[in-house]
Amino acid sequence: MTVTHEDGPAEEPPPADARLGGRPPLWRRIVADTTPLRESPDYRRWWFGYSVSFTGTQLTQFAIPLQVYLITRSSLAVGLVGLVVFLPLVTMGLLGGAIADATDRRRLTLLTSSVLLLLSIVLTVQAAAHSRQLWLLYVVAGVQGAFASVDSSARGAILPRLVRRELLPSANALGQLGFQTGLSVGPLLGGLLVGSLGFAWAYGLDALSFAAVLYAIWRLPPQLPEHHGSDDAPRAGLASVAEGLRFLGPRKNLLMTFLVDINAMVFGMPRALFPAIGTTWFHGGAGTVGLLAAAPSLGALVGAITSGWARRINRQGFAVLVSVAIWGGSIALFGFTRALWLALVLLGIAGAADMVSAIFRNTILQVATPDALRGRLQGVFIVVVTGGPRLGDVEAGAVANAFGSAVSVVSGGVACVAGVALLAAAFPSFARYDGRHPTP
C-alpha cells in the first residue's frame, strides 16, 4: 500500500524493522540513503541523467585546457580559459537565477542543455578536423560557462519539487555522490580517451552524455514558479536580481550558507599550490600532483557513499560549522606533513568534510527559500561556488610567493577555522538552525 503525501511524491511505507520498532541494520544507517531514488521516478531519472552528463562535462573540462596547451605551449593561455569562463559564468549565474524565477524551469533546462549539447558537437567537429583555432576554444568555453550557470540555477530550483522535504538531505547526498564520481572519473577517462583515441572522442562522449539528462528533463511535468502569470510574478532582469539580493541580506541563516563557504574556499583552498607541493615537498612528478589534486574528491566520494546518517541530522547549521572547521583543520595539518600517504589522508578528510557541508548548505538553501526566489538564490550559490575557489587560488598563490607554500597552507587552514568561529559568533542563530522548522 502506498501512502500519499501532500508536499511531494508518494511516500512508501516504512521498512519492516522500523514498523516493528527495531533499529535498521548498521549498513543501512551508514550507506547513502537511496529512498529518493526508490520513491520518486522523476528524481531517479534526474539523478542518473545529471550524473552521466556531469561526468561527460568533466571530459570537456579536462580536454579544453589540454588542447589549448598543446596548441600554444603556454600556461598563461591555459589560465586564460578560466578567466574566459569565469566572467560569463558569474554574470549569467545571477541573471539566470532571475530567468529561472520568471519562466517554466523545465523548458529553460531543456533549452540550456540543448545548447550545451550543440557546443559539445562543435568541439567534436573542430577536434576531428584537427583545428588549431584558439579563439574558437575560448568562445565555446565562455558560452558553455554562461549556459551552464543558467542551467544550474534552474536545476537547483527544480530539485525541491522532486522529493519530499525530509528527503532533501538524502537527495543532496546522492547528488554529491554523482558529482564527486564525475570529478573523479571524468578526468581519468578524459586522459585515457585523449591519449589513445584523440580529443574528438572525449568531446563526442560528452555530447552523447546529454541524451540521459535531456530524457530526464523531457519526462518532467512543467515546472512553473509560484505566482507565475500573476501580477506580482517576478520578471527577469536586473531589478529581479536586486530583489533576490535584498531578500538574502537580512535572512541570516541563508546568508551564512554563502559566507561559510566563501570563508572555506578563500582561506582553505590550496589547490593552486599542488604542483609546487608535489615536486618540492614530496619530490614527485605529475603523478604525485595528480594524487594531491584527486584526494579531496576521492574523500568526498567516500563520504557521499557513507552518508546514510545525513537524513537524521536536524541541526543542519551546526553540522555545516563543524564540517568547515574540520576542513580548515585538516588543511592546516596537511601543511605540516611531509609524508605523502598522510597528506593524501588529510586531503581526503578535508574533501569528505566539504561534502558534508555541501549537503546541508544545499538543503538549507532549498528548504528555507520561497519557491518564487529559489532560482535567484541558486544563481548566487553558483557565483559563490565558482568564484570562491578562484579567489582561494589567488590568496594561496600570493601568500606562498611571499612566505612559502607551507606558511600559505597552514595559515589558510587556521584562518578558515578562525573565520568559522567568528561567523558562528556573529550569527548565532545558524548553529541553532533546525531542519524540521526552517527559518531563513
C-alpha positions as CSV (number, residue, x, y, z in Angstrom):
1,M,0.0,0.0,0.0
2,T,1.3,3.5,-0.9
3,V,0.6,6.5,1.4
4,T,0.1,9.8,-0.4
5,H,2.0,12.9,0.8
6,E,0.6,16.4,0.1
7,D,4.1,18.0,-0.1
8,G,5.7,15.7,-2.6
9,P,5.7,12.3,-4.3
10,A,4.0,9.3,-2.7
11,E,5.5,8.0,0.5
12,E,6.4,4.3,0.7
13,P,5.5,2.5,3.9
14,P,8.5,2.2,6.4
15,P,10.6,-1.0,6.3
16,A,9.5,-3.9,8.4
17,D,12.2,-3.4,11.0
18,A,11.0,0.2,11.5
19,R,7.3,-0.8,11.8
20,L,8.3,-3.4,14.4
21,G,10.2,-0.8,16.4
22,G,13.6,-2.3,15.7
23,R,16.6,-0.3,14.5
24,P,17.7,-0.8,10.9
25,P,20.9,-2.7,10.4
26,L,24.2,-0.8,10.7
27,W,25.0,-0.9,7.0
28,R,21.6,0.8,6.2
29,R,22.4,3.6,8.7
30,I,25.8,4.2,7.1
31,V,25.4,3.6,3.4
32,A,23.9,6.5,1.4
33,D,20.1,6.6,1.7
34,T,18.6,5.7,-1.6
35,T,15.0,6.4,-0.6
36,P,14.7,9.3,-3.0
37,L,15.7,7.1,-5.9
38,R,13.2,4.4,-4.9
39,E,10.4,6.8,-4.1
40,S,10.5,9.3,-6.9
41,P,10.8,8.1,-10.6
42,D,11.3,11.8,-11.6
43,Y,14.2,12.2,-9.2
44,R,15.7,8.8,-10.2
45,R,15.8,9.8,-13.9
46,W,17.0,13.3,-12.9
47,W,19.9,12.0,-10.7
48,F,21.0,9.4,-13.3
49,G,20.8,11.9,-16.1
50,Y,22.8,14.7,-14.5
51,S,25.3,12.2,-13.0
52,V,26.0,10.9,-16.5
53,S,26.0,14.4,-18.0
54,F,28.3,15.8,-15.4
55,T,30.8,13.1,-16.0
56,G,30.7,13.9,-19.6
57,T,31.2,17.6,-18.8
58,Q,34.4,16.7,-16.9
59,L,35.8,15.2,-20.1
60,T,35.4,18.6,-21.8
61,Q,36.7,20.4,-18.7
62,F,39.8,18.2,-19.0
63,A,40.2,18.4,-22.7
64,I,39.9,22.1,-23.5
65,P,42.8,23.3,-21.3
66,L,45.0,20.4,-22.6
67,Q,44.1,21.2,-26.2
68,V,44.9,24.9,-25.6
69,Y,48.3,24.0,-24.1
70,L,49.2,21.7,-27.0
71,I,48.4,24.5,-29.4
72,T,50.2,27.2,-27.6
73,R,52.6,25.5,-25.2
74,S,51.7,28.4,-22.8
75,S,50.5,28.1,-19.2
76,L,49.2,31.7,-19.5
77,A,47.0,30.7,-22.4
78,V,45.6,27.8,-20.3
79,G,45.0,30.2,-17.4
80,L,43.0,32.5,-19.7
81,V,40.5,29.7,-20.2
82,G,39.5,30.1,-16.5
83,L,39.1,33.9,-16.9
84,V,37.1,33.5,-20.1
85,V,34.7,31.1,-18.3
86,F,34.5,33.0,-15.0
87,L,33.1,36.3,-16.2
88,P,30.1,34.9,-18.2
89,L,29.5,32.3,-15.6
90,V,29.2,34.8,-12.8
91,T,27.1,37.3,-14.8
92,M,24.7,34.7,-16.1
93,G,24.6,32.9,-12.8
94,L,22.8,36.0,-11.3
95,L,20.7,36.7,-14.4
96,G,20.0,33.1,-15.0
97,G,18.5,32.8,-11.5
98,A,16.1,35.7,-12.3
99,I,15.2,33.9,-15.6
100,A,14.5,30.7,-13.7
101,D,12.1,32.5,-11.4
102,A,10.2,34.0,-14.3
103,T,9.6,31.1,-16.6
104,D,9.0,27.3,-16.8
105,R,12.1,25.9,-15.3
106,R,11.7,22.6,-17.2
107,R,11.6,24.4,-20.6
108,L,14.6,26.5,-19.5
109,T,16.7,23.5,-18.7
110,L,15.7,21.8,-21.9
111,L,17.0,24.9,-23.8
112,T,20.2,25.2,-21.8
113,S,21.0,21.5,-22.1
114,S,20.3,21.5,-25.8
115,V,22.7,24.5,-26.3
116,L,25.4,22.8,-24.3
117,L,24.9,19.7,-26.4
118,L,25.4,21.7,-29.6
119,L,28.6,23.3,-28.2
120,S,30.0,19.8,-27.4
121,I,29.2,18.9,-31.0
122,V,31.1,22.0,-32.2
123,L,34.1,20.9,-30.1
124,T,33.9,17.4,-31.5
125,V,33.9,18.6,-35.1
126,Q,36.8,21.0,-34.6
127,A,38.9,18.3,-32.9
128,A,38.1,15.8,-35.7
129,A,39.2,18.4,-38.3
130,H,42.4,18.9,-36.3
131,S,41.7,22.6,-36.0
132,R,44.2,24.9,-34.2
133,Q,41.8,27.9,-33.8
134,L,42.5,29.1,-30.3
135,W,39.7,31.7,-30.5
136,L,37.1,29.0,-31.1
137,L,38.1,27.1,-28.0
138,Y,37.9,30.3,-25.9
139,V,34.5,31.3,-27.4
140,V,33.0,27.8,-26.8
141,A,34.3,27.7,-23.3
142,G,32.9,31.1,-22.5
143,V,29.4,30.3,-23.9
144,Q,29.5,27.0,-22.1
145,G,30.1,28.8,-18.8
146,A,27.2,31.2,-19.4
147,F,24.6,28.5,-20.3
148,A,25.9,26.1,-17.6
149,S,25.3,28.7,-14.9
150,V,21.8,29.3,-16.1
151,D,21.2,25.6,-16.2
152,S,22.5,25.2,-12.7
153,S,20.2,27.9,-11.3
154,A,17.1,26.4,-12.9
155,R,18.1,22.8,-11.9
156,G,18.7,23.8,-8.3
157,A,15.2,25.4,-8.2
158,I,13.5,22.3,-9.5
159,L,15.1,19.8,-7.2
160,P,13.0,20.6,-4.1
161,R,9.8,19.7,-6.0
162,L,11.0,16.2,-6.9
163,V,11.3,14.7,-3.4
164,R,9.7,15.3,0.0
165,R,11.3,17.9,2.2
166,E,12.6,15.4,4.8
167,L,14.4,13.6,2.0
168,L,16.3,16.6,0.7
169,P,19.4,15.8,2.7
170,S,19.5,12.3,1.2
171,A,18.8,13.7,-2.2
172,N,21.6,16.2,-1.9
173,A,23.9,13.4,-0.6
174,L,23.1,11.4,-3.7
175,G,23.7,14.4,-5.8
176,Q,27.2,14.8,-4.2
177,L,27.8,11.1,-5.0
178,G,27.1,11.7,-8.6
179,F,29.1,15.0,-8.6
180,Q,32.2,13.5,-6.9
181,T,32.1,10.5,-9.1
182,G,32.1,12.7,-12.2
183,L,35.0,14.8,-10.7
184,S,37.0,11.6,-10.2
185,V,36.1,9.5,-13.2
186,G,35.8,12.3,-15.8
187,P,39.5,13.5,-15.9
188,L,40.8,9.9,-15.7
189,L,38.5,8.8,-18.6
190,G,39.4,12.0,-20.5
191,G,43.1,11.3,-20.2
192,L,42.6,7.8,-21.5
193,L,40.5,8.9,-24.4
194,V,42.7,11.8,-25.5
195,G,45.8,9.8,-25.1
196,S,44.6,6.8,-27.0
197,L,41.9,7.9,-29.5
198,G,42.2,11.8,-29.6
199,F,40.3,14.8,-28.5
200,A,37.3,14.2,-30.8
201,W,36.4,11.1,-28.8
202,A,36.4,12.9,-25.5
203,Y,34.2,15.8,-26.8
204,G,32.0,13.3,-28.6
205,L,31.3,11.2,-25.5
206,D,30.4,14.4,-23.7
207,A,27.9,15.2,-26.4
208,L,26.5,11.7,-26.1
209,S,26.1,12.0,-22.4
210,F,23.5,14.8,-22.8
211,A,21.0,12.2,-24.0
212,A,20.5,11.0,-20.5
213,V,19.8,14.4,-19.0
214,L,17.6,15.6,-21.9
215,Y,15.4,12.4,-21.5
216,A,15.1,13.1,-17.7
217,I,14.1,16.7,-18.2
218,W,11.6,15.8,-21.0
219,R,9.8,13.4,-18.7
220,L,9.2,16.0,-16.0
221,P,5.9,17.9,-15.9
222,P,6.0,21.7,-16.3
223,Q,8.0,23.4,-13.5
224,L,6.3,26.8,-13.3
225,P,7.5,29.0,-10.4
226,E,4.9,30.1,-7.8
227,H,2.8,33.2,-8.8
228,H,3.7,32.6,-12.5
229,G,1.4,34.7,-14.7
230,S,0.1,36.8,-11.8
231,D,0.5,40.5,-11.4
232,D,3.2,40.1,-8.7
233,A,5.2,37.5,-10.7
234,P,8.9,38.4,-11.0
235,R,10.2,39.5,-14.3
236,A,13.7,38.5,-15.5
237,G,16.2,41.4,-15.4
238,L,18.4,43.4,-13.1
239,A,15.6,44.5,-10.9
240,S,14.7,40.9,-10.2
241,V,18.4,40.1,-9.4
242,A,18.4,43.1,-7.0
243,E,15.2,41.8,-5.4
244,G,16.8,38.5,-4.7
245,L,19.9,40.1,-3.1
246,R,17.7,42.3,-1.0
247,F,15.8,39.2,0.2
248,L,19.1,37.5,1.1
249,G,20.5,40.4,3.1
250,P,18.5,40.2,6.4
251,R,18.0,36.4,6.2
252,K,20.9,35.4,8.4
253,N,20.7,31.7,8.1
254,L,20.6,31.8,4.3
255,L,23.3,34.4,4.2
256,M,25.5,32.1,6.3
257,T,25.3,29.3,3.8
258,F,27.2,31.5,1.5
259,L,29.6,33.2,4.0
260,V,30.9,29.9,5.5
261,D,31.6,28.6,2.0
262,I,33.4,31.7,0.9
263,N,35.5,31.5,4.1
264,A,36.4,27.9,3.5
265,M,37.3,28.3,-0.2
266,V,39.2,31.6,0.0
267,F,41.4,30.7,3.0
268,G,41.4,26.9,3.0
269,M,41.8,26.0,-0.7
270,P,45.4,25.1,-1.5
271,R,44.9,23.6,-4.9
272,A,46.9,26.2,-6.7
273,L,49.9,25.1,-4.7
274,F,49.7,21.3,-5.5
275,P,52.2,21.5,-8.4
276,A,54.8,23.1,-6.2
277,I,54.0,20.9,-3.2
278,G,54.1,17.7,-5.2
279,T,57.5,18.5,-6.6
280,T,59.2,20.1,-3.6
281,W,57.7,18.5,-0.5
282,F,57.3,15.0,-1.9
283,H,59.9,15.1,-4.7
284,G,57.4,13.6,-7.2
285,G,56.2,14.4,-10.7
286,A,52.9,14.8,-12.5
287,G,51.6,11.6,-10.9
288,T,52.1,12.9,-7.4
289,V,50.5,16.2,-8.3
290,G,47.6,14.3,-9.7
291,L,47.2,12.3,-6.5
292,L,47.1,15.5,-4.5
293,A,44.5,17.1,-6.8
294,A,42.3,13.9,-6.7
295,A,42.5,13.2,-3.0
296,P,39.8,15.7,-1.8
297,S,37.3,14.4,-4.5
298,L,38.0,10.8,-3.5
299,G,37.5,11.7,0.1
300,A,34.2,13.4,-0.8
301,L,33.2,10.4,-2.8
302,V,33.8,8.0,0.1
303,G,31.9,10.5,2.3
304,A,28.9,10.5,-0.1
305,I,28.8,6.7,-0.2
306,T,28.6,6.6,3.6
307,S,26.2,9.4,4.0
308,G,23.2,7.4,5.3
309,W,23.2,9.3,8.5
310,A,22.6,12.7,6.9
311,R,18.8,12.3,6.8
312,R,18.7,12.0,10.6
313,I,20.6,15.3,11.2
314,N,18.2,18.2,12.2
315,R,20.8,20.7,13.5
316,Q,22.0,21.3,9.9
317,G,23.6,24.7,10.5
318,F,25.7,23.3,13.3
319,A,26.7,20.4,11.0
320,V,27.9,22.9,8.4
321,L,30.0,24.8,11.0
322,V,31.6,21.6,12.3
323,S,32.3,20.4,8.7
324,V,34.0,23.6,7.7
325,A,36.1,23.6,10.8
326,I,37.2,20.1,10.1
327,W,38.0,21.1,6.5
328,G,40.2,24.0,7.7
329,G,41.9,21.9,10.5
330,S,42.7,19.1,8.0
331,I,44.2,21.6,5.5
332,A,46.3,23.2,8.3
333,L,47.7,19.8,9.4
334,F,48.4,18.9,5.7
335,G,50.7,21.9,5.7
336,F,52.9,20.3,8.4
337,T,53.3,16.8,6.9
338,R,56.0,15.6,4.5
339,A,54.7,12.0,4.2
340,L,52.7,11.6,1.0
341,W,50.3,8.9,2.4
342,L,49.4,11.2,5.4
343,A,49.0,14.2,3.1
344,L,46.5,12.2,1.0
345,V,44.6,11.1,4.0
346,L,44.3,14.6,5.4
347,L,43.2,15.9,2.0
348,G,40.7,13.1,1.8
349,I,39.3,14.0,5.2
350,A,39.0,17.6,4.1
351,G,37.1,16.6,1.0
352,A,34.7,14.5,3.0
353,A,34.1,17.4,5.4
354,D,33.4,19.7,2.5
355,M,30.9,17.2,1.0
356,V,29.0,17.2,4.3
357,S,29.0,21.0,4.3
358,A,27.6,21.0,0.8
359,I,24.8,18.6,1.6
360,F,23.4,20.7,4.4
361,R,24.1,24.1,2.8
362,N,22.2,23.0,-0.3
363,T,19.4,21.6,1.9
364,I,19.1,24.8,4.0
365,L,19.1,26.9,0.8
366,Q,16.4,24.8,-0.9
367,V,14.1,24.5,2.1
368,A,14.3,27.9,3.7
369,T,14.0,29.8,0.4
370,P,10.5,30.6,-1.0
371,D,9.9,28.8,-4.4
372,A,9.5,32.2,-6.1
373,L,13.1,33.1,-5.2
374,R,14.8,29.8,-5.5
375,G,16.2,30.4,-8.9
376,R,17.8,33.7,-7.9
377,L,19.4,32.4,-4.8
378,Q,20.6,29.4,-6.7
379,G,22.2,31.9,-9.0
380,V,24.0,33.5,-6.1
381,F,25.0,30.0,-5.0
382,I,26.6,29.3,-8.4
383,V,28.6,32.6,-8.1
384,V,29.9,31.7,-4.7
385,V,30.8,28.1,-5.6
386,T,32.6,29.1,-8.7
387,G,34.2,32.4,-7.5
388,G,35.3,31.3,-4.1
389,P,37.9,28.6,-5.2
390,R,39.3,31.0,-7.8
391,L,39.8,33.7,-5.1
392,G,41.3,31.0,-3.0
393,D,43.8,30.3,-5.8
394,V,44.9,33.9,-5.8
395,E,45.2,34.1,-2.0
396,A,47.2,30.8,-1.7
397,G,49.5,31.8,-4.5
398,A,50.1,35.3,-3.2
399,V,50.9,34.1,0.4
400,A,53.1,31.3,-1.0
401,N,55.0,33.8,-3.2
402,A,55.7,36.0,-0.2
403,F,56.3,33.4,2.6
404,G,56.4,30.0,1.1
405,S,54.0,27.1,0.4
406,A,54.0,25.8,4.0
407,V,53.1,29.1,5.5
408,S,50.4,29.6,2.9
409,V,48.7,26.2,3.6
410,V,48.9,26.3,7.4
411,S,47.9,30.0,7.7
412,G,45.0,29.4,5.3
413,G,43.7,26.4,7.3
414,V,44.0,28.3,10.6
415,A,42.3,31.4,9.1
416,C,39.5,29.1,7.9
417,V,38.9,27.7,11.4
418,A,39.1,31.2,12.9
419,G,36.7,32.5,10.3
420,V,34.1,29.8,11.1
421,A,34.4,30.7,14.8
422,L,33.9,34.4,14.1
423,L,30.9,33.8,11.8
424,A,29.3,31.5,14.3
425,A,29.6,34.2,16.9
426,A,28.3,36.9,14.6
427,F,25.3,34.8,13.5
428,P,24.4,32.6,16.5
429,S,21.1,31.6,15.0
430,F,22.8,29.5,12.4
431,A,24.1,26.9,14.9
432,R,20.6,26.5,16.2
433,Y,19.0,26.1,12.7
434,D,16.6,23.1,12.8
435,G,15.8,21.4,9.5
436,R,12.3,20.5,10.9
437,H,11.5,24.2,11.4
438,P,13.4,26.0,8.7
439,T,13.9,29.7,9.4
440,P,15.7,31.8,6.7
